[in-house]
């Protein structure tokens, strides 16, 4: 009996010890990379995360900055430190990139591979125009190139992730990790397209609609206007610099299955761009356009199921925060509203939430 009791005690101690060790193991983090995120984008993603619009268990963001990028990592770090945000980490990648070595093995190749191996997904965010040289065009007088080094880094990263038309030098990283999540927003979608061999319309009004004057653009149907042009002819400080317009779905199966919305819906989105995808890069298909079909609003990869690009902005915190700054669309407006109020009135807010619900769902089993 005494021996039985001693054995029971020993077993109990061992069980409790093993349980305690197991219980103390760190939980698996779901790591999502943010590429060259400025403070505005960090603020937006923090708002979405803390308000459970992005709802991913044990989520950790890794803000990855290219050392030569024109986006300030110091400002980003200060924002995170000042707001005591413990789920955003930082990493800097070094290396020499130029238009000549983006679409082949280069100084950053090993870093790209390591980052993908140690994460579950990545988001490429909005920004300035891509240098036309990297997609084989001369530079339009209307193209604004302000962050070339940022573009070199992101284009090369996406090339390594997805491959490129006519390139056999490097294996696409997603061939070994096909469930990896890659999302591109606005510039991010354009970069996906260019990196895989596509190109761009350098100015929507000029290249697509044949318009060269602000007044003629403002006279168009609002569903064909993709950024606010009122600021070009007005000094009103209350003007919103974004455009609200509808989109239509060309791949209704994806949207109805993934987002749970009706195939006939034409939801409102918020945009701020003057360039657009032209010829489509390797592996992508068009899943959404402007109502007239002339501007690509969504791209999805045909091989890698979790690669999605959208031309609009579902991430702006101003679109989700009820107490953000009140503005107006045009100078003659008498009522000021937040972007949240604007989108609510237009009936498009639920679509923005469903976008992030879909994004979050891709990490459930990771």
N, C-alpha and C positions, 0 to 999 in steps of 0.2 A: 504493500500500500504506500509506504514511504517512498519507494522507488518510483511508483506511478505519479505521485504528487510532484516529486522533483522533476521528472520528465515533462509533466504538464507545465510546470513553472518555466522550465527551460524553453519549451516550445512557445509559450506565451511571450516570453521576453524576446525571442528571435522574431516572432511574427510582428510584434509591435515595432521592433527595431527596423525590420525590412519595410514595413508600412510607412514608418516615419521618414525613412530615406527616400522612398518612392514619392511620398507626399511633398517632400521638400525639393524635388527636382523642378527646375524652371520649366514653365509651360512653353510649348512651341509658339513662337511668334510668327504671324503671317506678315511677311515683309514685302512692302510695296515701294519700289523706287520712284522717286520724283526727280525728273531730269532738269537741272538748272532752274529750280523754282524761285521766282522772285517773291518778295514779301506779300504782295497781293494774292498770289496763288496759294502761298502757305496759309494765309489768313482764311481764304476760301475753303481749303481742304480741312483746316482745323474746325471751322464752323460746321461743315458737313459731318465730320467725324463725331464731334462732341454733341451734336443734336441727332445722332443716330440716322442721319440720311444716308451716310456711308456706315453700314453696320456689319463690321467684320470682327470676329472674336480675336482678341490678343493681337490687334493690328499695330505694326510698327512701320513708320515711314523712314526711308533712307533717302535723304536729299543729296543727290550726287551732282557735283559741280565740276565742270571742266576747268582746269587751272587758268586757261586763257579766255574763258567765257566772259562776256561783257556784263553778265548778271552778278550782282554783289553777294558773295557768300557771307561777308561780314554783316551786312544788313539782315540777311536771313537768320544768321546765328543770334544776332541781338534780339530780333523779334521772338525767337523761340525761348531765349533766356529770360527776357523781360516778362514773358507770359507763363513761365514755369511749365513748359510743355515737355514732358519726359518721353513721349513716344515718337519724337522726330530726332533722328541721328543724322550725322553729316559725314560725307566722304568726298575727297578731291581726287580727280584722275588727271595724271600728267601725260604729256606726249605731244609730238609734233604732228599736226594735221594741216592739210592744204587741199585745194580742189583736185590735186593730182593723185592723192593717196587715200581718198575717202572710201573707195569701193574696192578695197583689197586689204590684205593683212598690213597692219601699221603699228605704230607705237602703242596704240590703245587696245589692240586686239585682245591681249591677255586680260586686261582689266575688264573689258566687256564680258568675256567668258566667265570670269570669276564672279562678277556682279550677278549675272543671270543664274549661275549655279547656286548662289547663296540667297536667292529671293524667289518670290512667288508671282510677282507681276511688276509692271512698270507703266507709268503715265508720262506721255510727252505733251507738254502744255503749249499755250498760245504765245505769240510774240510777233516780231517784225518779219518783213519779207525775206525769203530765201534768195541768196545771190543767184542770178539767172545763169551764171557761168556753169554752175554745178548740174544744170539740166540742159545744157547745150544751146542756150539762147543768148542773144545780145541783151543788154540791160535797158529796159524801157526807162524813159525820163520820169515815169510815174512810180517806179519801183524804189522803195525806201530801204536801203541796206544799212542797218545800224549795228547788227550783232553777228558778223560773219563767223567768228570763231565758235560761237554757240552753235550755229547751223552746221559747221563742219563736224563737230562732235556728235550732234544728234543724228545727222544723216549717216555718219559712219556706224554709229551704234545700231540704227535701224537696219542698215545694210547687213551687219553681222547677225542680227536677229532673224531677218527674213529672206536674205538673198536678193538677187537682182537679175533682170533680164540680160542674158548674154554672158553672165559671170559664172565661172566654174572654179575660181581660185580658192574660195573659202566656203566651207559647209555652213549653211544656216544654223544658228544655235538652236532654233526651235525644232530642227529635225530630231534632236536628242531630247527635247523638252517640249513636246507638242501641245501640252495643256497650259503652258505658261501664258499669262494674261498680258496683252499689250494693248493699251488704249491711247489713242491720239485725239487731242482736242484742238480744233482750229488749225493753227500752224502745225500741231502734232500730226494731224491727218495729212496735211500737205507734205510734211517731211516723210511720212510713210510712203507716199506716192512717188516722190522724187527719188528717195533712197532705193526703191525697187525698179527704177527705170522710167517712171512717168515724168510728165512735165506740167507746166502751169500756164494759165492765162495771167498775165502780169497786171492787168487792171480790168475788172469786170465791166464797168461802164464803157470803156473804150474798146476792149477786145471782143466783148460779147454783144453789147448793145449799140456800138458805134456812136457813143456819146462822149463829148469832150467838155461840157459845161455843167456846173453845179446845178443851175436852175433846171436844166433838162432832166437831170437825174432825179431831182426832187419832185418833178412832175410825173414820174413813173408810178405805176402801181406799187404800193408799199411792199408787196410780197416779192418784188424784184430788187429791193434796196437792201444791201447787206451790211452797211454801216451807216452811221448818222453823218450826213453831209451839211447839216444846218450850221455846224461850227465853222464851215468854210466861209459863210457869208453873214454870220451873226456873232455878236460879242456877249450874248446872254450867258451869264455864268451858271444858270440853272439847267442848261441843256444836257440831256443824257447823250453820251457819245456812242451808244449802242442802238441797234435796230431790232425791232420786233416784227417778225414775219412768219408765214406758215411754210411748212415743208410737206412733201408727199412721199409715200413709200413706194419703191419699185420692187422690193423684195418683201411682199406682205407677210410671207410665212415666217421670216425671221422676227419681225416686229410683233406679230400676233402671238407667236410661241414664246419668244424671249421676254417681251414686255407686257404681254397680256392685254393688248389694245386692239381695237377694231381695225381691220385692214383698210377701211374707208376714211379713217381719221386723218386729218391734216393739222397736226398740232403746231401751235406757235412756239418759236424758239427765239433766243436772243443772239445776235451776231455782231461782230465787229471786224470785218475783213473786206479788202478790196481786190484780193486775188482769189483764184479758184483753180481746182484741179482740171487739167485738160485731158491729155492722153493718160490712160490708166497704167500703173506699174504692174510688175509681175505678181500674179497670184490674187489680185484683188477683183472684186465685183462691186458695182454700184448698187446700193440698197436704199438710197434716198436722194431726192433732188429738190430744187426749187419747184414751185407750182408749174412754171413754164418749161421745166425740164432742162434748163440751160446751165444751171449751177449745181455741181455735185455737193450733196449735203451729208452723205454717209458712204463709207467704204467698209467692206468686210472681206477678210481673207478666205479664200476658197479651200485652202489646205489646213491652216491653223485656226481652229474653231473659236479661239478666244482673242483674236486680233480684230479690233474694231476702231474705226476712225470716224469722227463727226466734225462737220465744219462749224457747228454752232457751239455755244458755251453753256452747258448745264451746271457748271461748277461755280460760277460767280457767287460769292456770299451775298452780294447785294440782291441777287435773284431770290434768295431764300430767307433773308433776315427781314422780318416785318418792320424793324425800326431803323433800317438803313436810310441813307440820304434821300430826301424827296426831290424829284426832278421833273422835267417836262420833255416831251418828244420834239416839239417845234416851238419857236418863239411865241406864236399866237395862243398857245395853250394857257388857260387861266387857272387850271388846277394842277398842283404839283403832287406827284405820287412817287412812292418807292417802286423799284423794279419788281419787288414782290407783289405790290398792289396791281401794277400794270399787268403782270403775267396772270394773276388771279382773275382779273376782269376779262382778260382775253380767253380764259379757260385753258391755258396751256401749262399751268404749274404742275399738275399731276404727272405730266409727261417727263418733266425734269426730275421728279422724285423717282419715277419708274426707271429712268436711266441708271441712277445710282443703286437702286434695288437690284437691277440686273447685274451691274458691276459687282456688288457685294456677293451675289449668289454664286459667282464663279469661284469663290474661295472657300465655299462651305466644306468641301471634302479634301482640302489641301492640308 
